Structures are given as C-alpha cells and as structure tokens.
Amino acid sequence: MKTEGTWEIPPLDDAPDIARPEVAGTGAILADPRHWPGIGVAGTGLAFAVLAAVLVTAGYPGLAIVGAVIAGAALIGGVALLVLERRRRTDQGDTGIVPRLGLGGNQ
C-alpha cells in the first residue's frame, strides 16, 4: 500500500508519552547510581546478619560473633553512606539528580 506524500516523524521533544519529568519521581533512586554504594553495603550487612543467625542455630557461636560484628559494621557503614548522600543532596538543593537521564536538574 502506498501513501500520498512523505511520512514525517513527529518531534520527540516534549512528547507526553516519552518526556521525562523535571523533578525526581517514582524510580529515581534506581536511576541514580549515587545511592547504590550505601544500599550495597547495607545489603551486605543484612546478609551477614542472616549468616550470623544461621551460625548461632547451627552451633558455631564463635563464627556467629564474627559474622555479627561484620554485620553491625556493614549496616552502620551503609546507613552512614546513605545519610551522607542525602545530606549532600539536601545541601545542593537537588539540582544534580542525574541530568543525563533527564530526571531533574538543569538540562
């Protein structure tokens, strides 16, 4: 089937179906890689906490104490990284949220 005239692709800028919001919204934490180190360290702490609980129930109290110490340090470190990143963002006024993805800030 042939059409009369040429096809024109509509402009993609500010199209309602693909335009990204100017402010951070749902899923912005996943698109922003600056939070991932804190989340990863806190997740490691949770994994070591589970490991320590399993070691206690299996009858290895010495290894459980080592796991609990590592879990505590990792949880404290992960939460500290998240708090410091949040404080840095608050001080900057949220102007630098992943501008390359268009999730806020100055384009």
C-alpha positions in Angstrom: 0.0 0.0 0.0 1.5 3.4 -1.0 0.8 6.7 0.7 0.4 10.0 -0.8 3.2 12.4 0.2 6.1 11.8 2.6 6.0 10.4 6.0 7.1 12.7 8.8 8.2 11.5 12.2 6.7 13.7 14.9 9.2 15.6 17.1 10.2 13.7 20.2 10.9 16.7 22.4 8.2 17.3 25.0 6.1 14.5 23.7 3.7 13.5 26.5 4.4 9.8 26.2 8.2 9.9 26.3 9.1 13.1 28.1 10.7 12.6 31.4 9.6 14.6 34.5 11.6 17.7 35.5 11.7 16.5 39.1 12.7 13.2 40.6 9.7 10.9 40.8 9.0 7.2 41.1 12.1 5.1 40.3 14.5 8.0 40.6 16.5 6.1 43.2 17.1 3.3 40.8 18.2 5.6 38.0 20.6 7.5 40.3 23.8 5.5 40.9 24.9 7.6 43.8 22.8 5.7 46.3 23.9 2.2 45.2 27.1 2.0 47.3 25.2 2.7 50.5 22.5 0.2 49.6 25.0 -2.4 48.7 26.9 -2.1 51.9 23.7 -2.2 54.0 22.5 -5.2 52.0 25.8 -6.9 52.7 25.3 -6.2 56.4 21.8 -7.8 56.3 23.3 -10.9 54.6 25.9 -11.2 57.3 23.2 -10.8 60.0 21.3 -13.7 58.5 24.5 -15.7 58.3 25.3 -15.0 61.9 21.8 -16.1 62.9 22.2 -19.4 61.0 25.6 -20.0 62.6 24.2 -19.5 66.1 21.4 -22.0 65.4 23.9 -24.4 63.9 26.1 -24.4 67.0 29.0 -22.2 65.9 28.9 -19.3 68.4 32.5 -18.1 67.7 31.8 -17.7 63.9 28.4 -16.2 64.7 30.1 -13.4 66.8 32.5 -12.6 63.9 29.5 -12.5 61.5 27.5 -10.3 63.8 30.4 -7.9 64.2 30.8 -7.7 60.4 27.1 -7.3 60.0 27.0 -4.4 62.5 29.9 -2.6 60.9 28.4 -3.1 57.4 24.9 -1.9 58.5 26.4 1.2 60.2 28.6 2.0 57.2 25.8 1.5 54.7 23.4 3.7 56.7 26.1 6.3 57.1 26.7 6.4 53.3 23.0 6.8 52.7 22.7 9.6 55.2 25.7 11.4 53.9 24.4 11.2 50.3 21.0 12.5 51.4 22.7 15.4 53.3 24.8 16.3 50.3 21.7 16.3 48.1 19.9 18.5 50.6 22.8 20.9 50.7 22.9 21.1 46.9 19.1 21.6 46.7 18.6 18.5 44.5 20.0 20.3 41.4 22.2 17.5 40.4 20.0 14.5 40.1 21.2 12.6 37.0 20.8 15.3 34.4 21.9 12.9 31.7 18.8 10.8 32.2 16.6 13.9 32.4 15.3 13.1 35.9 15.7 16.6 37.2 18.2 19.3 37.5 19.3 21.6 34.7 19.2 20.0 31.2 
